[in-house]
Amino acid sequence: MTDESILSAWVGFRPLLAKQDAKNTASLPRGHVVTHSPSQLVNILGGKWTTCRALAEDAVDYTIRLRQVREAH
């Protein structure tokens, strides 16, 4: 294999949710959490590239519920 034979490459960081007492990254969960900031910005923390559709659906559902709660008050 030579440099000329490489057609493409991809690299990235896995956004893991850290625990204070975690000894290594292998012990960290690979799931995601959807939450919001005081300014109502919806945040998606953690997750995996392969679950991006489920992650997006959870974020949309969370946003809808957040809006419904705001409108009820």
mmCIF file of the N, C-alpha and C atoms, coordinates in Angstrom:
data_MODEL
# 
_entry.id   MODEL 
# 
loop_
_atom_site.group_PDB 
_atom_site.id 
_atom_site.type_symbol 
_atom_site.label_atom_id 
_atom_site.label_alt_id 
_atom_site.label_comp_id 
_atom_site.label_asym_id 
_atom_site.label_entity_id 
_atom_site.label_seq_id 
_atom_site.pdbx_PDB_ins_code 
_atom_site.Cartn_x 
_atom_site.Cartn_y 
_atom_site.Cartn_z 
_atom_site.occupancy 
_atom_site.B_iso_or_equiv 
_atom_site.pdbx_formal_charge 
_atom_site.auth_seq_id 
_atom_site.auth_comp_id 
_atom_site.auth_asym_id 
_atom_site.auth_atom_id 
_atom_site.pdbx_PDB_model_num 
ATOM 1   N N  . MET A 1 1  ? 0.846   -1.174 0.000  1.00 0.00 ? 1  MET A N  1 
ATOM 2   C CA . MET A 1 1  ? 0.000   0.000  0.000  1.00 0.00 ? 1  MET A CA 1 
ATOM 3   C C  . MET A 1 1  ? 0.895   1.241  0.000  1.00 0.00 ? 1  MET A C  1 
ATOM 4   N N  . THR A 1 2  ? 0.529   2.188  -0.806 1.00 0.00 ? 2  THR A N  1 
ATOM 5   C CA . THR A 1 2  ? 1.253   3.455  -0.867 1.00 0.00 ? 2  THR A CA 1 
ATOM 6   C C  . THR A 1 2  ? 0.301   4.597  -0.535 1.00 0.00 ? 2  THR A C  1 
ATOM 7   N N  . ASP A 1 3  ? 0.846   5.768  -0.281 1.00 0.00 ? 3  ASP A N  1 
ATOM 8   C CA . ASP A 1 3  ? 0.000   6.937  -0.011 1.00 0.00 ? 3  ASP A CA 1 
ATOM 9   C C  . ASP A 1 3  ? -0.951  7.209  -1.167 1.00 0.00 ? 3  ASP A C  1 
ATOM 10  N N  . GLU A 1 4  ? -0.510  6.956  -2.378 1.00 0.00 ? 4  GLU A N  1 
ATOM 11  C CA . GLU A 1 4  ? -1.347  7.208  -3.556 1.00 0.00 ? 4  GLU A CA 1 
ATOM 12  C C  . GLU A 1 4  ? -2.549  6.260  -3.635 1.00 0.00 ? 4  GLU A C  1 
ATOM 13  N N  . SER A 1 5  ? -2.485  5.107  -2.981 1.00 0.00 ? 5  SER A N  1 
ATOM 14  C CA . SER A 1 5  ? -3.589  4.147  -3.041 1.00 0.00 ? 5  SER A CA 1 
ATOM 15  C C  . SER A 1 5  ? -4.699  4.458  -2.030 1.00 0.00 ? 5  SER A C  1 
ATOM 16  N N  . ILE A 1 6  ? -4.481  5.375  -1.127 1.00 0.00 ? 6  ILE A N  1 
ATOM 17  C CA . ILE A 1 6  ? -5.495  5.740  -0.137 1.00 0.00 ? 6  ILE A CA 1 
ATOM 18  C C  . ILE A 1 6  ? -6.503  6.687  -0.784 1.00 0.00 ? 6  ILE A C  1 
ATOM 19  N N  . LEU A 1 7  ? -7.763  6.279  -0.792 1.00 0.00 ? 7  LEU A N  1 
ATOM 20  C CA . LEU A 1 7  ? -8.814  7.075  -1.418 1.00 0.00 ? 7  LEU A CA 1 
ATOM 21  C C  . LEU A 1 7  ? -9.466  8.053  -0.449 1.00 0.00 ? 7  LEU A C  1 
ATOM 22  N N  . SER A 1 8  ? -9.598  7.656  0.802  1.00 0.00 ? 8  SER A N  1 
ATOM 23  C CA . SER A 1 8  ? -10.199 8.547  1.784  1.00 0.00 ? 8  SER A CA 1 
ATOM 24  C C  . SER A 1 8  ? -9.865  8.048  3.181  1.00 0.00 ? 8  SER A C  1 
ATOM 25  N N  . ALA A 1 9  ? -10.088 8.906  4.158  1.00 0.00 ? 9  ALA A N  1 
ATOM 26  C CA . ALA A 1 9  ? -9.865  8.561  5.558  1.00 0.00 ? 9  ALA A CA 1 
ATOM 27  C C  . ALA A 1 9  ? -10.804 9.401  6.413  1.00 0.00 ? 9  ALA A C  1 
ATOM 28  N N  . TRP A 1 10 ? -11.114 8.905  7.579  1.00 0.00 ? 10 TRP A N  1 
ATOM 29  C CA . TRP A 1 10 ? -11.970 9.638  8.505  1.00 0.00 ? 10 TRP A CA 1 
ATOM 30  C C  . TRP A 1 10 ? -11.474 9.372  9.911  1.00 0.00 ? 10 TRP A C  1 
ATOM 31  N N  . VAL A 1 11 ? -11.447 10.380 10.731 1.00 0.00 ? 11 VAL A N  1 
ATOM 32  C CA . VAL A 1 11 ? -11.042 10.245 12.115 1.00 0.00 ? 11 VAL A CA 1 
ATOM 33  C C  . VAL A 1 11 ? -11.870 11.209 12.949 1.00 0.00 ? 11 VAL A C  1 
ATOM 34  N N  . GLY A 1 12 ? -12.105 10.859 14.178 1.00 0.00 ? 12 GLY A N  1 
ATOM 35  C CA . GLY A 1 12 ? -12.858 11.744 15.051 1.00 0.00 ? 12 GLY A CA 1 
ATOM 36  C C  . GLY A 1 12 ? -12.692 11.342 16.498 1.00 0.00 ? 12 GLY A C  1 
ATOM 37  N N  . PHE A 1 13 ? -13.244 12.157 17.372 1.00 0.00 ? 13 PHE A N  1 
ATOM 38  C CA . PHE A 1 13 ? -13.207 11.881 18.795 1.00 0.00 ? 13 PHE A CA 1 
ATOM 39  C C  . PHE A 1 13 ? -14.561 11.375 19.242 1.00 0.00 ? 13 PHE A C  1 
ATOM 40  N N  . ARG A 1 14 ? -14.570 10.426 20.153 1.00 0.00 ? 14 ARG A N  1 
ATOM 41  C CA . ARG A 1 14 ? -15.818 9.912  20.698 1.00 0.00 ? 14 ARG A CA 1 
ATOM 42  C C  . ARG A 1 14 ? -16.205 10.758 21.907 1.00 0.00 ? 14 ARG A C  1 
ATOM 43  N N  . PRO A 1 15 ? -17.361 11.396 21.882 1.00 0.00 ? 15 PRO A N  1 
ATOM 44  C CA . PRO A 1 15 ? -17.768 12.260 22.991 1.00 0.00 ? 15 PRO A CA 1 
ATOM 45  C C  . PRO A 1 15 ? -18.365 11.445 24.136 1.00 0.00 ? 15 PRO A C  1 
ATOM 46  N N  . LEU A 1 16 ? -17.553 11.015 25.064 1.00 0.00 ? 16 LEU A N  1 
ATOM 47  C CA . LEU A 1 16 ? -18.015 10.192 26.172 1.00 0.00 ? 16 LEU A CA 1 
ATOM 48  C C  . LEU A 1 16 ? -18.430 11.062 27.361 1.00 0.00 ? 16 LEU A C  1 
ATOM 49  N N  . LEU A 1 17 ? -19.459 10.615 28.053 1.00 0.00 ? 17 LEU A N  1 
ATOM 50  C CA . LEU A 1 17 ? -19.882 11.295 29.277 1.00 0.00 ? 17 LEU A CA 1 
ATOM 51  C C  . LEU A 1 17 ? -18.987 10.807 30.413 1.00 0.00 ? 17 LEU A C  1 
ATOM 52  N N  . ALA A 1 18 ? -18.210 11.684 30.972 1.00 0.00 ? 18 ALA A N  1 
ATOM 53  C CA . ALA A 1 18 ? -17.240 11.303 31.995 1.00 0.00 ? 18 ALA A CA 1 
ATOM 54  C C  . ALA A 1 18 ? -17.890 11.155 33.359 1.00 0.00 ? 18 ALA A C  1 
ATOM 55  N N  . LYS A 1 19 ? -17.345 10.236 34.118 1.00 0.00 ? 19 LYS A N  1 
ATOM 56  C CA . LYS A 1 19 ? -17.713 10.074 35.518 1.00 0.00 ? 19 LYS A CA 1 
ATOM 57  C C  . LYS A 1 19 ? -16.491 10.459 36.337 1.00 0.00 ? 19 LYS A C  1 
ATOM 58  N N  . GLN A 1 20 ? -16.735 11.056 37.479 1.00 0.00 ? 20 GLN A N  1 
ATOM 59  C CA . GLN A 1 20 ? -15.626 11.502 38.322 1.00 0.00 ? 20 GLN A CA 1 
ATOM 60  C C  . GLN A 1 20 ? -14.713 10.345 38.739 1.00 0.00 ? 20 GLN A C  1 
ATOM 61  N N  . ASP A 1 21 ? -15.289 9.165  38.985 1.00 0.00 ? 21 ASP A N  1 
ATOM 62  C CA . ASP A 1 21 ? -14.503 8.045  39.484 1.00 0.00 ? 21 ASP A CA 1 
ATOM 63  C C  . ASP A 1 21 ? -14.095 7.052  38.394 1.00 0.00 ? 21 ASP A C  1 
ATOM 64  N N  . ALA A 1 22 ? -14.243 7.407  37.127 1.00 0.00 ? 22 ALA A N  1 
ATOM 65  C CA . ALA A 1 22 ? -13.888 6.491  36.036 1.00 0.00 ? 22 ALA A CA 1 
ATOM 66  C C  . ALA A 1 22 ? -12.373 6.294  35.991 1.00 0.00 ? 22 ALA A C  1 
ATOM 67  N N  . LYS A 1 23 ? -11.963 5.035  35.885 1.00 0.00 ? 23 LYS A N  1 
ATOM 68  C CA . LYS A 1 23 ? -10.538 4.727  35.839 1.00 0.00 ? 23 LYS A CA 1 
ATOM 69  C C  . LYS A 1 23 ? -9.982  4.774  34.423 1.00 0.00 ? 23 LYS A C  1 
ATOM 70  N N  . ASN A 1 24 ? -10.838 4.526  33.420 1.00 0.00 ? 24 ASN A N  1 
ATOM 71  C CA . ASN A 1 24 ? -10.412 4.577  32.020 1.00 0.00 ? 24 ASN A CA 1 
ATOM 72  C C  . ASN A 1 24 ? -11.638 4.765  31.131 1.00 0.00 ? 24 ASN A C  1 
ATOM 73  N N  . THR A 1 25 ? -11.428 5.080  29.862 1.00 0.00 ? 25 THR A N  1 
ATOM 74  C CA . THR A 1 25 ? -12.558 5.339  28.961 1.00 0.00 ? 25 THR A CA 1 
ATOM 75  C C  . THR A 1 25 ? -13.356 4.085  28.647 1.00 0.00 ? 25 THR A C  1 
ATOM 76  N N  . ALA A 1 26 ? -12.763 2.911  28.778 1.00 0.00 ? 26 ALA A N  1 
ATOM 77  C CA . ALA A 1 26 ? -13.490 1.672  28.489 1.00 0.00 ? 26 ALA A CA 1 
ATOM 78  C C  . ALA A 1 26 ? -14.657 1.474  29.453 1.00 0.00 ? 26 ALA A C  1 
ATOM 79  N N  . SER A 1 27 ? -14.571 2.055  30.648 1.00 0.00 ? 27 SER A N  1 
ATOM 80  C CA . SER A 1 27 ? -15.632 1.883  31.639 1.00 0.00 ? 27 SER A CA 1 
ATOM 81  C C  . SER A 1 27 ? -16.742 2.916  31.503 1.00 0.00 ? 27 SER A C  1 
ATOM 82  N N  . LEU A 1 28 ? -16.598 3.870  30.575 1.00 0.00 ? 28 LEU A N  1 
ATOM 83  C CA . LEU A 1 28 ? -17.604 4.921  30.422 1.00 0.00 ? 28 LEU A CA 1 
ATOM 84  C C  . LEU A 1 28 ? -18.755 4.466  29.541 1.00 0.00 ? 28 LEU A C  1 
ATOM 85  N N  . PRO A 1 29 ? -19.980 4.938  29.831 1.00 0.00 ? 29 PRO A N  1 
ATOM 86  C CA . PRO A 1 29 ? -21.129 4.561  29.005 1.00 0.00 ? 29 PRO A CA 1 
ATOM 87  C C  . PRO A 1 29 ? -21.038 5.194  27.614 1.00 0.00 ? 29 PRO A C  1 
ATOM 88  N N  . ARG A 1 30 ? -21.610 4.522  26.623 1.00 0.00 ? 30 ARG A N  1 
ATOM 89  C CA . ARG A 1 30 ? -21.583 5.013  25.247 1.00 0.00 ? 30 ARG A CA 1 
ATOM 90  C C  . ARG A 1 30 ? -22.895 5.659  24.841 1.00 0.00 ? 30 ARG A C  1 
ATOM 91  N N  . GLY A 1 31 ? -23.820 5.795  25.780 1.00 0.00 ? 31 GLY A N  1 
ATOM 92  C CA . GLY A 1 31 ? -25.124 6.384  25.496 1.00 0.00 ? 31 GLY A CA 1 
ATOM 93  C C  . GLY A 1 31 ? -25.055 7.902  25.400 1.00 0.00 ? 31 GLY A C  1 
ATOM 94  N N  . HIS A 1 32 ? -26.224 8.516  25.291 1.00 0.00 ? 32 HIS A N  1 
ATOM 95  C CA . HIS A 1 32 ? -26.295 9.970  25.207 1.00 0.00 ? 32 HIS A CA 1 
ATOM 96  C C  . HIS A 1 32 ? -27.348 10.502 26.169 1.00 0.00 ? 32 HIS A C  1 
ATOM 97  N N  . VAL A 1 33 ? -27.246 11.782 26.445 1.00 0.00 ? 33 VAL A N  1 
ATOM 98  C CA . VAL A 1 33 ? -28.175 12.487 27.317 1.00 0.00 ? 33 VAL A CA 1 
ATOM 99  C C  . VAL A 1 33 ? -28.590 13.757 26.593 1.00 0.00 ? 33 VAL A C  1 
ATOM 100 N N  . VAL A 1 34 ? -29.888 14.066 26.643 1.00 0.00 ? 34 VAL A N  1 
ATOM 101 C CA . VAL A 1 34 ? -30.386 15.314 26.073 1.00 0.00 ? 34 VAL A CA 1 
ATOM 102 C C  . VAL A 1 34 ? -30.850 16.177 27.247 1.00 0.00 ? 34 VAL A C  1 
ATOM 103 N N  . THR A 1 35 ? -30.385 17.398 27.274 1.00 0.00 ? 35 THR A N  1 
ATOM 104 C CA . THR A 1 35 ? -30.724 18.324 28.348 1.00 0.00 ? 35 THR A CA 1 
ATOM 105 C C  . THR A 1 35 ? -30.805 19.737 27.766 1.00 0.00 ? 35 THR A C  1 
ATOM 106 N N  . HIS A 1 36 ? -31.032 20.725 28.617 1.00 0.00 ? 36 HIS A N  1 
ATOM 107 C CA . HIS A 1 36 ? -31.050 22.098 28.116 1.00 0.00 ? 36 HIS A CA 1 
ATOM 108 C C  . HIS A 1 36 ? -30.405 23.042 29.121 1.00 0.00 ? 36 HIS A C  1 
ATOM 109 N N  . SER A 1 37 ? -29.933 24.151 28.602 1.00 0.00 ? 37 SER A N  1 
ATOM 110 C CA . SER A 1 37 ? -29.295 25.174 29.418 1.00 0.00 ? 37 SER A CA 1 
ATOM 111 C C  . SER A 1 37 ? -30.345 26.154 29.922 1.00 0.00 ? 37 SER A C  1 
ATOM 112 N N  . PRO A 1 38 ? -29.980 27.034 30.845 1.00 0.00 ? 38 PRO A N  1 
ATOM 113 C CA . PRO A 1 38 ? -30.933 28.053 31.320 1.00 0.00 ? 38 PRO A CA 1 
ATOM 114 C C  . PRO A 1 38 ? -31.502 28.924 30.188 1.00 0.00 ? 38 PRO A C  1 
ATOM 115 N N  . SER A 1 39 ? -30.744 29.084 29.106 1.00 0.00 ? 39 SER A N  1 
ATOM 116 C CA . SER A 1 39 ? -31.232 29.888 27.977 1.00 0.00 ? 39 SER A CA 1 
ATOM 117 C C  . SER A 1 39 ? -32.114 29.076 27.025 1.00 0.00 ? 39 SER A C  1 
ATOM 118 N N  . GLN A 1 40 ? -32.427 27.826 27.414 1.00 0.00 ? 40 GLN A N  1 
ATOM 119 C CA . GLN A 1 40 ? -33.279 26.912 26.645 1.00 0.00 ? 40 GLN A CA 1 
ATOM 120 C C  . GLN A 1 40 ? -32.565 26.286 25.439 1.00 0.00 ? 40 GLN A C  1 
ATOM 121 N N  . LEU A 1 41 ? -31.254 26.403 25.363 1.00 0.00 ? 41 LEU A N  1 
ATOM 122 C CA . LEU A 1 41 ? -30.490 25.739 24.306 1.00 0.00 ? 41 LEU A CA 1 
ATOM 123 C C  . LEU A 1 41 ? -30.470 24.245 24.590 1.00 0.00 ? 41 LEU A C  1 
ATOM 124 N N  . VAL A 1 42 ? -30.949 23.435 23.648 1.00 0.00 ? 42 VAL A N  1 
ATOM 125 C CA . VAL A 1 42 ? -30.979 21.988 23.822 1.00 0.00 ? 42 VAL A CA 1 
ATOM 126 C C  . VAL A 1 42 ? -29.585 21.438 23.542 1.00 0.00 ? 42 VAL A C  1 
ATOM 127 N N  . ASN A 1 43 ? -29.083 20.609 24.461 1.00 0.00 ? 43 ASN A N  1 
ATOM 128 C CA . ASN A 1 43 ? -27.744 20.038 24.371 1.00 0.00 ? 43 ASN A CA 1 
ATOM 129 C C  . ASN A 1 43 ? -27.820 18.523 24.258 1.00 0.00 ? 43 ASN A C  1 
ATOM 130 N N  . ILE A 1 44 ? -27.016 17.963 23.395 1.00 0.00 ? 44 ILE A N  1 
ATOM 131 C CA . ILE A 1 44 ? -26.888 16.514 23.257 1.00 0.00 ? 44 ILE A CA 1 
ATOM 132 C C  . ILE A 1 44 ? -25.482 16.167 23.722 1.00 0.00 ? 44 ILE A C  1 
ATOM 133 N N  . LEU A 1 45 ? -25.388 15.360 24.754 1.00 0.00 ? 45 LEU A N  1 
ATOM 134 C CA . LEU A 1 45 ? -24.100 14.999 25.332 1.00 0.00 ? 45 LEU A CA 1 
ATOM 135 C C  . LEU A 1 45 ? -23.840 13.515 25.129 1.00 0.00 ? 45 LEU A C  1 
ATOM 136 N N  . GLY A 1 46 ? -22.643 13.183 24.664 1.00 0.00 ? 46 GLY A N  1 
ATOM 137 C CA . GLY A 1 46 ? -22.285 11.791 24.462 1.00 0.00 ? 46 GLY A CA 1 
ATOM 138 C C  . GLY A 1 46 ? -22.848 11.248 23.166 1.00 0.00 ? 46 GLY A C  1 
ATOM 139 N N  . GLY A 1 47 ? -23.081 9.947  23.131 1.00 0.00 ? 47 GLY A N  1 
ATOM 140 C CA . GLY A 1 47 ? -23.637 9.305  21.953 1.00 0.00 ? 47 GLY A CA 1 
ATOM 141 C C  . GLY A 1 47 ? -22.586 8.685  21.052 1.00 0.00 ? 47 GLY A C  1 
ATOM 142 N N  . LYS A 1 48 ? -23.059 8.037  20.015 1.00 0.00 ? 48 LYS A N  1 
ATOM 143 C CA . LYS A 1 48 ? -22.184 7.374  19.047 1.00 0.00 ? 48 LYS A CA 1 
ATOM 144 C C  . LYS A 1 48 ? -22.611 7.785  17.647 1.00 0.00 ? 48 LYS A C  1 
ATOM 145 N N  . TRP A 1 49 ? -21.660 7.813  16.744 1.00 0.00 ? 49 TRP A N  1 
ATOM 146 C CA . TRP A 1 49 ? -21.928 8.163  15.347 1.00 0.00 ? 49 TRP A CA 1 
ATOM 147 C C  . TRP A 1 49 ? -22.977 7.220  14.761 1.00 0.00 ? 49 TRP A C  1 
ATOM 148 N N  . THR A 1 50 ? -22.934 5.949  15.127 1.00 0.00 ? 50 THR A N  1 
ATOM 149 C CA . THR A 1 50 ? -23.846 4.962  14.549 1.00 0.00 ? 50 THR A CA 1 
ATOM 150 C C  . THR A 1 50 ? -25.278 5.084  15.064 1.00 0.00 ? 50 THR A C  1 
ATOM 151 N N  . THR A 1 51 ? -25.487 5.859  16.124 1.00 0.00 ? 51 THR A N  1 
ATOM 152 C CA . THR A 1 51 ? -26.842 6.033  16.650 1.00 0.00 ? 51 THR A CA 1 
ATOM 153 C C  . THR A 1 51 ? -27.356 7.452  16.412 1.00 0.00 ? 51 THR A C  1 
ATOM 154 N N  . CYS A 1 52 ? -26.815 8.124  15.409 1.00 0.00 ? 52 CYS A N  1 
ATOM 155 C CA . CYS A 1 52 ? -27.152 9.540  15.200 1.00 0.00 ? 52 CYS A CA 1 
ATOM 156 C C  . CYS A 1 52 ? -28.638 9.760  14.923 1.00 0.00 ? 52 CYS A C  1 
ATOM 157 N N  . ARG A 1 53 ? -29.315 8.828  14.271 1.00 0.00 ? 53 ARG A N  1 
ATOM 158 C CA . ARG A 1 53 ? -30.748 9.017  14.007 1.00 0.00 ? 53 ARG A CA 1 
ATOM 159 C C  . ARG A 1 53 ? -31.573 8.949  15.289 1.00 0.00 ? 53 ARG A C  1 
ATOM 160 N N  . ALA A 1 54 ? -31.271 7.991  16.140 1.00 0.00 ? 54 ALA A N  1 
ATOM 161 C CA . ALA A 1 54 ? -31.971 7.895  17.425 1.00 0.00 ? 54 ALA A CA 1 
ATOM 162 C C  . ALA A 1 54 ? -31.655 9.101  18.285 1.00 0.00 ? 54 ALA A C  1 
ATOM 163 N N  . LEU A 1 55 ? -30.432 9.554  18.249 1.00 0.00 ? 55 LEU A N  1 
ATOM 164 C CA . LEU A 1 55 ? -30.013 10.734 18.995 1.00 0.00 ? 55 LEU A CA 1 
ATOM 165 C C  . LEU A 1 55 ? -30.788 11.962 18.523 1.00 0.00 ? 55 LEU A C  1 
ATOM 166 N N  . ALA A 1 56 ? -30.905 12.125 17.224 1.00 0.00 ? 56 ALA A N  1 
ATOM 167 C CA . ALA A 1 56 ? -31.648 13.260 16.661 1.00 0.00 ? 56 ALA A CA 1 
ATOM 168 C C  . ALA A 1 56 ? -33.130 13.183 17.040 1.00 0.00 ? 56 ALA A C  1 
ATOM 169 N N  . GLU A 1 57 ? -33.704 11.996 16.984 1.00 0.00 ? 57 GLU A N  1 
ATOM 170 C CA . GLU A 1 57 ? -35.119 11.829 17.358 1.00 0.00 ? 57 GLU A CA 1 
ATOM 171 C C  . GLU A 1 57 ? -35.328 12.185 18.828 1.00 0.00 ? 57 GLU A C  1 
ATOM 172 N N  . ASP A 1 58 ? -34.419 11.746 19.695 1.00 0.00 ? 58 ASP A N  1 
ATOM 173 C CA . ASP A 1 58 ? -34.524 12.086 21.113 1.00 0.00 ? 58 ASP A CA 1 
ATOM 174 C C  . ASP A 1 58 ? -34.425 13.594 21.326 1.00 0.00 ? 58 ASP A C  1 
ATOM 175 N N  . ALA A 1 59 ? -33.546 14.258 20.579 1.00 0.00 ? 59 ALA A N  1 
ATOM 176 C CA . ALA A 1 59 ? -33.389 15.711 20.708 1.00 0.00 ? 59 ALA A CA 1 
ATOM 177 C C  . ALA A 1 59 ? -34.647 16.446 20.256 1.00 0.00 ? 59 ALA A C  1 
ATOM 178 N N  . VAL A 1 60 ? -35.261 16.002 19.173 1.00 0.00 ? 60 VAL A N  1 
ATOM 179 C CA . VAL A 1 60 ? -36.495 16.634 18.685 1.00 0.00 ? 60 VAL A CA 1 
ATOM 180 C C  . VAL A 1 60 ? -37.633 16.398 19.682 1.00 0.00 ? 60 VAL A C  1 
ATOM 181 N N  . ASP A 1 61 ? -37.774 15.168 20.164 1.00 0.00 ? 61 ASP A N  1 
ATOM 182 C CA . ASP A 1 61 ? -38.817 14.868 21.156 1.00 0.00 ? 61 ASP A CA 1 
ATOM 183 C C  . ASP A 1 61 ? -38.627 15.702 22.418 1.00 0.00 ? 61 ASP A C  1 
ATOM 184 N N  . TYR A 1 62 ? -37.397 15.832 22.867 1.00 0.00 ? 62 TYR A N  1 
ATOM 185 C CA . TYR A 1 62 ? -37.092 16.636 24.053 1.00 0.00 ? 62 TYR A CA 1 
ATOM 186 C C  . TYR A 1 62 ? -37.477 18.096 23.823 1.00 0.00 ? 62 TYR A C  1 
ATOM 187 N N  . THR A 1 63 ? -37.141 18.610 22.655 1.00 0.00 ? 63 THR A N  1 
ATOM 188 C CA . THR A 1 63 ? -37.443 20.004 22.323 1.00 0.00 ? 63 THR A CA 1 
ATOM 189 C C  . THR A 1 63 ? -38.948 20.253 22.307 1.00 0.00 ? 63 THR A C  1 
ATOM 190 N N  . ILE A 1 64 ? -39.706 19.310 21.762 1.00 0.00 ? 64 ILE A N  1 
ATOM 191 C CA . ILE A 1 64 ? -41.173 19.432 21.736 1.00 0.00 ? 64 ILE A CA 1 
ATOM 192 C C  . ILE A 1 64 ? -41.720 19.440 23.160 1.00 0.00 ? 64 ILE A C  1 
ATOM 193 N N  . ARG A 1 65 ? -41.253 18.522 24.004 1.00 0.00 ? 65 ARG A N  1 
ATOM 194 C CA . ARG A 1 65 ? -41.721 18.484 25.405 1.00 0.00 ? 65 ARG A CA 1 
ATOM 195 C C  . ARG A 1 65 ? -41.340 19.764 26.144 1.00 0.00 ? 65 ARG A C  1 
ATOM 196 N N  . LEU A 1 66 ? -40.135 20.262 25.921 1.00 0.00 ? 66 LEU A N  1 
ATOM 197 C CA . LEU A 1 66 ? -39.684 21.493 26.563 1.00 0.00 ? 66 LEU A CA 1 
ATOM 198 C C  . LEU A 1 66 ? -40.588 22.661 26.178 1.00 0.00 ? 66 LEU A C  1 
ATOM 199 N N  . ARG A 1 67 ? -40.950 22.742 24.913 1.00 0.00 ? 67 ARG A N  1 
ATOM 200 C CA . ARG A 1 67 ? -41.829 23.820 24.453 1.00 0.00 ? 67 ARG A CA 1 
ATOM 201 C C  . ARG A 1 67 ? -43.225 23.683 25.054 1.00 0.00 ? 67 ARG A C  1 
ATOM 202 N N  . GLN A 1 68 ? -43.734 22.461 25.132 1.00 0.00 ? 68 GLN A N  1 
ATOM 203 C CA . GLN A 1 68 ? -45.051 22.243 25.711 1.00 0.00 ? 68 GLN A CA 1 
ATOM 204 C C  . GLN A 1 68 ? -45.078 22.666 27.184 1.00 0.00 ? 68 GLN A C  1 
ATOM 205 N N  . VAL A 1 69 ? -44.028 22.378 27.895 1.00 0.00 ? 69 VAL A N  1 
ATOM 206 C CA . VAL A 1 69 ? -43.959 22.774 29.309 1.00 0.00 ? 69 VAL A CA 1 
ATOM 207 C C  . VAL A 1 69 ? -43.913 24.290 29.420 1.00 0.00 ? 69 VAL A C  1 
ATOM 208 N N  . ARG A 1 70 ? -43.123 24.947 28.579 1.00 0.00 ? 70 ARG A N  1 
ATOM 209 C CA . ARG A 1 70 ? -43.051 26.416 28.609 1.00 0.00 ? 70 ARG A CA 1 
ATOM 210 C C  . ARG A 1 70 ? -44.381 27.048 28.277 1.00 0.00 ? 70 ARG A C  1 
ATOM 211 N N  . GLU A 1 71 ? -45.109 26.498 27.304 1.00 0.00 ? 71 GLU A N  1 
ATOM 212 C CA . GLU A 1 71 ? -46.395 27.068 26.902 1.00 0.00 ? 71 GLU A CA 1 
ATOM 213 C C  . GLU A 1 71 ? -47.473 26.838 27.965 1.00 0.00 ? 71 GLU A C  1 
ATOM 214 N N  . ALA A 1 72 ? -47.334 25.783 28.747 1.00 0.00 ? 72 ALA A N  1 
ATOM 215 C CA . ALA A 1 72 ? -48.326 25.481 29.797 1.00 0.00 ? 72 ALA A CA 1 
ATOM 216 C C  . ALA A 1 72 ? -48.216 26.433 30.988 1.00 0.00 ? 72 ALA A C  1 
ATOM 217 N N  . HIS A 1 73 ? -47.083 27.105 31.112 1.00 0.00 ? 73 HIS A N  1 
ATOM 218 C CA . HIS A 1 73 ? -46.884 28.008 32.259 1.00 0.00 ? 73 HIS A CA 1 
ATOM 219 C C  . HIS A 1 73 ? -47.068 29.413 31.887 1.00 0.00 ? 73 HIS A C  1 
# 
